[in-house]
Amino acid sequence: MASDSLELSNEEEEDEDEENPLAMGIDSVSWLPNVKEKPTSENQDHESNNGVEVLPLLPLGVYTPQSNQVLNIFEPRYRKLYNDILMNGSKRFAVTLCHPSEPGKFAQIGVIFHLEDLKEVSEMTADKVKYICDHRIADRVQIHRILNPEAWGTRETYLKVEAKILYENGNAHGGEEEEEFEELRLRESFASLVEMQNEFKEDVRFTNSSVQGLKVQSGIGPNSLWETVRLWYSYSQICVRARESELQREFRGKLISYLQNQKKLKEKDIAGATIDIKNLTPELQKDVKELQKRMATELKPLALETTLTLQKILEAKTHSQRVKTLRLFVEAESRRLKAKHLLRGMFTGSVGGNKGDVVNKFSTTSTMQPINSSILIDEPDAFQ
């Protein structure tokens, strides 16, 4: 009976594929032609040249609008970038995602970094770092084409692009009724997920108070949807770290047993012990390699999915589409959670309950360091 409950009809599977924003994996994202390719008229976007301008490009990763970011600048080409935007007074540049497996291929939709503060630190760092820069990320940007693709190979200067800034002005987001409908569905899906997380006592979970405080408004500001997108991105990254800790726990227990029994170390001395992998037993060395292999095969795809999730939300053209895309990811997380606990119930004879002896609690008033080194500060009482 339990196995039957996990089966989906062909019709349900087709519906799920249609509702999956990442059904095509990496190809679900809109990419520019690789800089190594010869430009053709087919590769160029002529949809609208209104508002197109030339901007510097820093292929750094995926970021959420309405957030802040600190960068340490050391490469000569990016030192030049900052010198140029300071000299011309623009103080801004485009940032976009690099293709995970094709160097020189970048996402069409990125964000604009506005430089707010710059500190010259070359003397303090022996010129290893030239500038420490504070930025505000306010708007998305659509990149039409790269003007100097050869610079990616020579590294003599930074890339320049023709691009259009997609300002968040709170208007032209689609029909008001459609927006309200999608916002309501997102609230309902999020509330359902939070209820399930707390019922199953998930190690990483949103608090009940986060349901009432969910922000879904269009445009920019403290109550905009971007605040919720940023929160979801942080949650996804913490889930990856939690899975990493889970993989490490089993090996840690074996290592502590080895240090206590073979090395005769007392518990108080274990934390400061220096361990050379070569000195471990063959069995433990095998466990280390197995752990590294599992982390590569399990964690890298999870981290990539987190990145692509945010990228797909950035690509949504209207507020309604953005809300719907986020809702689909929330509902996918609910399905994953439900399936995981159904499987657990098959093997343990029960569904739900505490799954470990340690529950990670995250205070959302503290600063967290996501995978791509963005600095994100989350809303109070958002998740544990």
C-alpha positions as CSV (number, residue, x, y, z in Angstrom):
1,M,0.0,0.0,0.0
2,A,2.8,2.4,0.9
3,S,4.6,1.9,-2.4
4,D,1.3,2.5,-4.3
5,S,1.0,5.9,-2.7
6,L,4.3,7.0,-4.2
7,E,3.2,6.2,-7.8
8,L,2.1,9.0,-10.1
9,S,-0.2,8.6,-13.1
10,N,1.2,9.5,-16.5
11,E,-1.1,12.5,-16.5
12,E,0.2,13.7,-13.1
13,E,3.8,13.3,-14.3
14,E,3.1,15.4,-17.4
15,D,1.4,18.1,-15.4
16,E,4.4,18.1,-13.0
17,D,6.9,18.5,-16.0
18,E,4.9,21.5,-17.3
19,E,4.9,23.1,-13.9
20,N,8.6,22.6,-13.3
21,P,10.6,25.8,-14.2
22,L,13.8,23.7,-14.2
23,A,12.5,20.8,-16.3
24,M,15.3,21.3,-18.8
25,G,18.0,21.6,-16.2
26,I,20.8,24.0,-17.1
27,D,19.1,24.7,-20.4
28,S,16.1,26.1,-18.6
29,V,18.1,29.3,-18.2
30,S,18.4,31.8,-21.0
31,W,22.1,32.0,-22.0
32,L,24.0,34.4,-24.2
33,P,26.1,32.8,-27.0
34,N,29.5,31.7,-25.8
35,V,32.2,34.4,-26.3
36,K,34.1,31.9,-28.4
37,E,31.3,31.7,-30.9
38,K,31.3,33.9,-34.0
39,P,28.4,36.4,-33.6
40,T,25.5,36.0,-36.0
41,S,22.4,38.0,-36.6
42,E,20.4,35.2,-35.1
43,N,22.4,35.5,-31.8
44,Q,21.6,39.2,-31.4
45,D,18.5,40.4,-29.6
46,H,16.7,43.1,-31.6
47,E,13.4,43.0,-29.6
48,S,13.8,46.5,-28.3
49,N,16.8,48.9,-28.4
50,N,15.0,51.5,-26.3
51,G,17.0,52.2,-23.2
52,V,20.0,50.1,-24.3
53,E,23.3,51.3,-23.0
54,V,26.9,50.1,-22.7
55,L,27.8,48.7,-19.3
56,P,30.9,47.0,-17.8
57,L,30.2,43.3,-17.0
58,L,31.5,41.3,-14.1
59,P,30.5,37.6,-14.4
60,L,30.3,36.9,-10.8
61,G,27.2,34.8,-10.0
62,V,23.5,35.2,-9.2
63,Y,22.2,37.8,-6.7
64,T,18.9,39.0,-5.4
65,P,17.8,42.6,-6.0
66,Q,17.2,44.7,-2.9
67,S,20.3,43.3,-1.2
68,N,23.8,44.5,-0.4
69,Q,27.1,43.0,-1.5
70,V,30.8,43.5,-0.5
71,L,33.5,42.6,-3.0
72,N,37.3,42.5,-2.6
73,I,38.9,43.6,-5.9
74,F,42.4,42.3,-6.8
75,E,42.5,41.4,-10.5
76,P,44.1,44.1,-12.7
77,R,41.1,44.1,-15.2
78,Y,38.6,44.6,-12.4
79,R,40.8,47.3,-10.8
80,K,40.5,49.0,-14.2
81,L,36.7,48.5,-14.1
82,Y,36.4,50.4,-10.8
83,N,38.8,53.1,-11.9
84,D,36.7,53.7,-15.0
85,I,33.3,53.8,-13.3
86,L,34.7,56.2,-10.7
87,M,36.2,58.4,-13.4
88,N,33.0,58.6,-15.5
89,G,30.7,58.9,-12.5
90,S,28.4,56.0,-13.4
91,K,29.4,53.9,-10.4
92,R,27.5,50.9,-11.7
93,F,28.1,47.7,-13.7
94,A,26.2,44.5,-14.7
95,V,26.7,41.2,-12.9
96,T,25.5,37.9,-14.3
97,L,25.8,34.2,-13.9
98,C,28.5,32.1,-15.6
99,H,27.5,28.8,-17.2
100,P,28.5,26.0,-14.8
101,S,30.2,23.8,-17.5
102,E,30.9,26.2,-20.4
103,P,33.5,28.9,-19.7
104,G,32.7,32.1,-21.6
105,K,28.9,31.6,-21.6
106,F,26.8,33.9,-19.5
107,A,23.1,34.3,-18.5
108,Q,21.1,36.9,-20.4
109,I,19.5,38.3,-17.2
110,G,21.5,39.6,-14.4
111,V,21.5,42.5,-11.9
112,I,23.0,46.0,-11.6
113,F,25.6,46.7,-8.8
114,H,25.6,50.3,-7.6
115,L,28.9,51.2,-5.9
116,E,28.1,52.9,-2.6
117,D,31.5,52.9,-0.9
118,L,35.1,52.1,-1.9
119,K,38.1,51.7,0.4
120,E,41.7,51.6,-0.9
121,V,43.5,48.8,1.0
122,S,46.5,48.0,-1.2
123,E,49.0,49.2,1.5
124,M,47.3,47.1,4.2
125,T,47.2,44.0,2.0
126,A,50.6,44.3,0.3
127,D,48.6,45.0,-2.9
128,K,47.0,41.6,-2.8
129,V,43.6,43.4,-2.6
130,K,43.2,46.9,-4.1
131,Y,39.7,47.8,-3.1
132,I,37.0,46.7,-0.7
133,C,33.7,47.9,-2.2
134,D,30.2,48.1,-0.9
135,H,27.3,47.8,-3.4
136,R,23.5,48.1,-3.4
137,I,21.7,45.7,-5.8
138,A,18.6,47.4,-7.0
139,D,17.5,46.4,-10.5
140,R,17.7,43.5,-13.0
141,V,19.4,43.9,-16.3
142,Q,18.9,42.2,-19.7
143,I,22.2,41.8,-21.6
144,H,21.8,42.0,-25.4
145,R,25.3,41.2,-26.5
146,I,29.0,41.3,-25.5
147,L,30.9,44.0,-27.3
148,N,34.5,42.8,-26.7
149,P,34.3,38.9,-26.4
150,E,38.0,38.6,-27.1
151,A,38.7,40.2,-23.7
152,W,37.5,37.1,-21.9
153,G,40.4,35.1,-23.3
154,T,43.2,37.8,-23.1
155,R,42.1,39.0,-19.6
156,E,43.7,42.3,-20.4
157,T,40.5,44.2,-19.6
158,Y,36.9,43.7,-18.5
159,L,34.0,42.7,-20.7
160,K,31.6,45.4,-22.0
161,V,28.0,44.7,-23.0
162,E,25.0,46.3,-24.6
163,A,22.3,46.0,-22.0
164,K,18.9,47.4,-20.8
165,I,18.2,48.0,-17.1
166,L,14.9,46.5,-16.1
167,Y,13.7,49.1,-13.5
168,E,11.3,47.9,-10.7
169,N,8.8,50.8,-10.8
170,G,5.8,48.9,-9.5
171,N,3.9,49.4,-12.8
172,A,3.3,47.3,-15.9
173,H,3.4,44.1,-13.9
174,G,0.3,42.5,-15.5
175,G,-3.4,42.5,-14.5
176,E,-4.2,43.4,-10.9
177,E,-6.6,40.4,-10.6
178,E,-4.0,38.0,-11.8
179,E,-1.4,39.4,-9.4
180,E,-3.8,39.1,-6.4
181,F,-4.6,35.5,-7.5
182,E,-1.0,34.4,-7.8
183,E,0.0,36.1,-4.5
184,L,-2.9,34.3,-2.7
185,R,-1.7,31.0,-4.2
186,L,1.9,31.6,-3.1
187,R,0.7,32.4,0.5
188,E,-1.3,29.2,0.6
189,S,1.5,27.0,-0.8
190,F,4.0,28.6,1.6
191,A,1.7,28.1,4.6
192,S,1.2,24.4,3.6
193,L,5.0,23.9,3.4
194,V,5.7,25.5,6.7
195,E,3.0,23.4,8.4
196,M,4.5,20.2,6.9
197,Q,8.1,21.2,7.9
198,N,7.0,21.7,11.5
199,E,5.0,18.6,11.6
200,F,7.9,16.5,10.4
201,K,10.3,18.5,12.7
202,E,12.7,19.3,9.8
203,D,16.2,20.3,10.8
204,V,15.9,23.4,8.7
205,R,12.4,24.9,8.8
206,F,10.5,28.2,8.6
207,T,8.8,29.3,11.7
208,N,5.0,29.6,11.9
209,S,5.3,33.4,12.3
210,S,7.0,33.7,8.8
211,V,3.6,32.7,7.2
212,Q,1.9,35.9,8.4
213,G,4.9,38.0,7.5
214,L,5.4,36.7,3.9
215,K,6.1,39.6,1.6
216,V,4.6,39.5,-1.9
217,Q,4.1,43.1,-3.1
218,S,5.3,44.2,-6.6
219,G,8.0,46.7,-7.2
220,I,10.8,47.5,-4.7
221,G,10.9,48.3,-1.0
222,P,10.9,46.4,2.3
223,N,7.6,44.6,1.6
224,S,8.4,43.5,-2.0
225,L,8.4,40.0,-3.2
226,W,12.2,40.3,-3.6
227,E,12.5,40.1,0.2
228,T,10.8,36.7,0.1
229,V,12.9,35.6,-2.9
230,R,16.0,36.5,-0.9
231,L,14.7,34.5,2.1
232,W,13.9,31.5,0.0
233,Y,17.4,31.6,-1.5
234,S,19.0,31.7,1.9
235,Y,16.8,28.8,3.1
236,S,17.9,26.7,0.1
237,Q,21.5,27.4,0.7
238,I,21.2,26.4,4.4
239,C,19.5,23.2,3.4
240,V,22.6,22.3,1.3
241,R,24.8,23.0,4.3
242,A,22.5,20.9,6.5
243,R,22.8,18.0,4.1
244,E,26.6,18.5,4.1
245,S,26.6,18.3,7.9
246,E,24.5,15.2,7.8
247,L,27.0,13.5,5.5
248,Q,29.8,14.4,7.8
249,R,28.2,13.3,11.0
250,E,28.6,9.5,10.4
251,F,32.3,9.9,9.5
252,R,32.9,12.2,12.5
253,G,31.6,9.5,14.9
254,K,34.0,6.9,13.4
255,L,36.9,9.4,13.6
256,I,36.2,10.2,17.3
257,S,36.1,6.5,18.1
258,Y,39.5,6.1,16.3
259,L,41.1,9.0,18.2
260,Q,39.8,7.7,21.5
261,N,40.6,4.0,21.0
262,Q,43.7,4.1,18.8
263,K,45.3,7.4,19.7
264,K,44.2,7.3,23.3
265,L,43.0,10.9,23.2
266,K,40.6,12.2,25.8
267,E,37.4,13.9,24.7
268,K,38.7,17.4,25.7
269,D,41.8,17.0,23.5
270,I,40.0,15.8,20.4
271,A,38.8,19.3,19.2
272,G,42.4,20.6,18.9
273,A,43.9,17.4,17.5
274,T,45.8,17.7,14.2
275,I,45.1,14.7,11.9
276,D,47.0,13.6,8.8
277,I,44.8,11.6,6.6
278,K,47.8,9.4,5.6
279,N,48.0,8.2,9.2
280,L,44.4,7.0,9.4
281,T,43.6,3.3,9.1
282,P,42.9,2.1,5.5
283,E,39.2,1.7,6.5
284,L,39.0,5.4,7.6
285,Q,40.9,6.5,4.5
286,K,38.3,4.7,2.4
287,D,35.5,6.4,4.4
288,V,37.1,9.8,3.7
289,K,37.2,9.1,0.0
290,E,33.6,7.9,0.1
291,L,32.5,11.0,1.9
292,Q,34.2,13.2,-0.7
293,K,32.6,11.3,-3.5
294,R,29.1,11.5,-1.9
295,M,29.5,15.2,-1.2
296,A,30.5,15.8,-4.9
297,T,27.6,13.7,-6.3
298,E,24.9,15.0,-3.9
299,L,25.9,18.5,-2.9
300,K,27.0,20.0,-6.2
301,P,23.7,19.3,-7.9
302,L,21.8,20.7,-4.9
303,A,23.9,23.9,-4.9
304,L,23.5,24.2,-8.7
305,E,19.7,23.8,-8.4
306,T,19.7,26.6,-5.7
307,T,21.5,28.9,-8.1
308,L,19.3,28.1,-11.1
309,T,16.2,28.6,-9.0
310,L,17.1,32.2,-8.3
311,Q,18.1,32.7,-11.9
312,K,14.7,31.5,-13.2
313,I,13.0,34.0,-10.8
314,L,15.2,36.8,-12.1
315,E,14.2,35.9,-15.6
316,A,10.4,36.2,-15.0
317,K,9.2,39.3,-17.0
318,T,6.3,40.3,-14.8
319,H,5.5,40.3,-11.1
320,S,2.7,37.7,-11.6
321,Q,5.2,35.4,-13.4
322,R,7.7,35.9,-10.6
323,V,5.2,35.0,-7.9
324,K,4.1,31.9,-9.9
325,T,7.7,30.8,-10.4
326,L,8.5,31.1,-6.7
327,R,5.2,29.2,-5.9
328,L,6.2,26.3,-8.1
329,F,9.5,26.0,-6.3
330,V,7.7,26.1,-2.9
331,E,5.3,23.4,-4.1
332,A,8.2,21.3,-5.4
333,E,9.8,21.4,-2.0
334,S,6.5,20.3,-0.4
335,R,6.4,17.3,-2.8
336,R,10.0,16.4,-2.1
337,L,9.4,16.6,1.7
338,K,6.2,14.5,1.5
339,A,8.0,11.8,-0.6
340,K,11.0,11.7,1.8
341,H,8.8,11.1,4.8
342,L,6.6,8.5,3.0
343,L,9.8,6.6,2.3
344,R,11.0,7.0,5.8
345,G,7.6,5.6,7.0
346,M,8.0,2.6,4.8
347,F,11.3,1.7,6.5
348,T,10.7,2.8,10.1
349,G,7.0,2.1,10.3
350,S,6.0,5.7,11.1
351,V,5.8,9.0,9.3
352,G,7.3,12.2,10.8
353,G,9.1,12.5,14.1
354,N,12.5,13.8,14.9
355,K,15.1,12.6,12.4
356,G,18.2,13.3,14.3
357,D,19.7,14.2,17.6
358,V,20.6,17.7,16.5
359,V,18.2,20.4,15.2
360,N,20.0,23.3,13.5
361,K,18.4,26.6,14.6
362,F,19.1,29.7,12.6
363,S,18.5,33.2,13.9
364,T,17.5,35.3,11.0
365,T,18.7,38.5,12.6
366,S,22.3,37.3,12.1
367,T,24.4,37.5,8.9
368,M,24.7,34.3,6.9
369,Q,27.3,33.6,4.3
370,P,25.7,31.9,1.2
371,I,27.5,29.6,-1.2
372,N,28.3,32.4,-3.7
373,S,29.6,34.7,-0.9
374,S,26.7,37.1,-1.1
375,I,26.0,38.8,2.3
376,L,22.3,38.3,3.2
377,I,20.6,39.4,6.4
378,D,17.2,37.7,6.9
379,E,14.0,38.9,8.4
380,P,13.4,38.3,12.1
381,D,11.5,35.0,13.0
382,A,11.7,33.8,9.4
383,F,13.0,30.3,9.9
384,Q,14.8,28.1,12.5
